[in-house]
Amino acid sequence: MYVYKISSFLEIQVKSSATLSFLKKIMSYLSKGREFASEFHGNEKINGEKLIYPAASRNQEPILQVLKRFVISDVDILGDDSPLFLEIASGSGQHLAHFAPHFPGVKFQPSEYDENVLGSITYYATNCPTKNILSPIVINITNDLSSYKFEESNIDYIYCSNLIHISPYECTEGLFRNAGVYLKSDALMITYGPYMKDGVITPDSNVQFDAGLRARDPSWGLRDITELIELGEENNLSLIDTIEMPSNNKTLIWKKN
Ligand SMILES: C[S@@+](CC[C@H](N)C(=O)[O-])C[C@H]1O[C@@H](n2cnc3c(N)ncnc32)[C@H](O)[C@@H]1O
């Protein structure tokens, strides 16, 4: 007889080690699901409109260090020629709030599909000491950016964190299609999150995370960098750098040809 301890007050007795192993897998899977839910939705602290995503609080500084290598800003004040940095799927708005003061000559444009979080993004934009975050706009990235008054070959940077694996693949296709059309020549798209490589996900925690995402919505899941490179080629985008990040994430740097 084997004993599986579910909590300090609940134990289950099972007859075989196979059943015990199956039980462990189920419980690990369920706990991953809870972790995911609290990461982005269940554990937000709301202070007025302001949302705090624990994951964004943790990864904003490592991502900033990468941006400092790739975002070029020659001047310290906003002007007509300031580079335009468009964020897709801004979520709480924390990322741009953390980045913008380090690039006072760059114009940051947050955007979101979910109108419920626009208040939080506005909170962060309004309270930015360098005043270089524009008011958020609604963007569904499966639409053409011309629907939102963007002109072709006019954007200096497109940044997108944690959308590619937590949305249907049409969003990834829309992201790459729009980047290929609306970025300036030689301009960059920067994507952050966990990825698969050549059909393999590592480490085991990312395998479980992927399974949890797909169980939650079969159209979600980690995308394969090799397939993204092909999608990039179809849209005039080349992967020029892959940066390993904490917690088994990566930042991918794409350049418009
Ligand atoms: C996991 S959150 C990431 C938020 C933020 N980028 C971060 O890293 O904290 C994914 C975001 O993608 C947004 N999203 C989902 N579908 C979208 C779409 N079709 N177009 C643009 N954003 C979308 C959701 O509203 C959500 O805010």
The ligand as a Gaussian input file, in Angstrom:
#p B3LYP/6-31G(d) Opt

LIG

0 1
 C       -0.483000      36.969000     -20.345000
 S       -1.015000      38.579000     -20.696000
 C        0.545000      39.445000     -20.914000
 C        0.458000      40.889000     -20.478000
 C        1.787000      41.645000     -20.477000
 N        2.336000      41.753000     -21.807000
 C        2.782000      40.993000     -19.553000
 O        3.750000      40.372000     -20.011000
 O        2.582000      41.102000     -18.330000
 C       -1.595000      38.374000     -22.367000
 C       -2.305000      39.596000     -22.897000
 O       -2.608000      39.385000     -24.280000
 C       -3.797000      40.098000     -24.548000
 N       -4.395000      39.624000     -25.802000
 C       -5.133000      38.500000     -25.976000
 N       -5.559000      38.429000     -27.241000
 C       -5.084000      39.531000     -27.884000
 C       -5.206000      40.021000     -29.213000
 N       -5.924000      39.371000     -30.141000
 N       -4.587000      41.187000     -29.532000
 C       -3.860000      41.851000     -28.606000
 N       -3.729000      41.437000     -27.330000
 C       -4.337000      40.281000     -26.978000
 C       -4.650000      39.825000     -23.323000
 O       -5.688000      40.768000     -23.210000
 C       -3.627000      39.886000     -22.204000
 O       -3.577000      41.157000     -21.616000

